[in-house]
Amino acid sequence: MWQGNAKFKGLSVENDVEHQALVGYATALSNIVFACSDFPERSPLTDESPEALRNGILRVAQFVGLSQLLGLAYSMGVPVLHLQVFPLESKKMTAMSVKAGDRHLILLGRDALHSPWYSFYVAHELAHIILGHLGSSGVLVDAEIKGENTDEEEAQADRFALALLTGHSNPEFELNRRPKSATELANAVAKAGAANRIDPGTLALCYGFSTKDWTRASGALKWLYGKGNDLGRSVNTAATRYLDFSRLTEDNRAFLYVVLGLDQWQR
C-alpha cells in the first residue's frame, strides 16, 4: 500500500504514526549517510538485466553470494546498512530501499545468522532500485515473506533476485524423494551448487520456500555455515570504509554510531 511517498509491501504496522516513524527514520538516516560519504548519483550500468549482472560476477567469483552482492551494490553507489536499532517496538520488516534524489540506500532490518538470507534481501532490494519501483523519490519497505507474492512489483523483484542468484527466475527442483535429514539436504545442495555455480545456501532456501520444509532447510544452513555469525555487524563494518564521520555534527555522529552498532574502535 502507499503512504505518502512510501510503499509498504506486506508490512503490518499499527497506525499512521508508525508508518510515519518508519519513513522518517529511513529518510533521516539516508540524509546522514550521504552527508558523510561521497557516493555518486546512481548511473545505470550498460546492461542491468539479472543475467548480465550474474555473468559479470561469475567472471571473478564461483557464485553470487553476499560479498559479491555488496560489491555490486557499492559499485552502483548504493550503500547497504543493517539496522542495529529499530524505530518500532519490534522488527516487522526484512529490508527497505530509500531514494533521495538520484541516490539510493538499502537498509536491512531482519537479523540473520546465515549469509544466504541477506543475499536474497540485498538482491531483492537491488531489483526494486534497478526496476524503478521507488519512482522519483521515496521509501519502499518489504515485510517478512510468508508465501507467494501477489503484489506484482514484489513478484518482479523476486524473479529478478532469483535470476541474479541462481540463473533462473523460477528455479525448480527435481528430487527423487524428500531428503531424510538436514545433512542429506546439505550434501545435495552443496553438490548441485558446485555444479551450477550457485551458493548452496541459496539452494537450501529455495528448497525451503518451495516445500515449506523449513526444519530441514534451516538445518542444512547450519550444517553448511555452522551456528552463524553476526552478519549485520559485518555489513556495517564494511560500510564504515566509505563513511567520514568527521563531517557530521556530534548529534548525528552519535545517532549513526548507535544505529550501526559500532564499537568505539571502529569510530
LINGI-V939541 format. One record per helix or strand of 3 or more residues. SS is the DSSP state (H for helix, E for strand). FROM is the first residue (numbers start at 0). LEN is the number of residues. If there is no record, write none. Layout:
SS/FROM/LEN
SS/FROM/LEN
//
This chain:
E/5/4
H/15/20
H/49/9
H/65/10
E/77/5
E/92/8
E/102/6
H/114/16
E/137/6
H/151/15
H/181/15
H/199/12
H/213/12
H/230/12
H/244/3
H/249/11
H/263/3
//
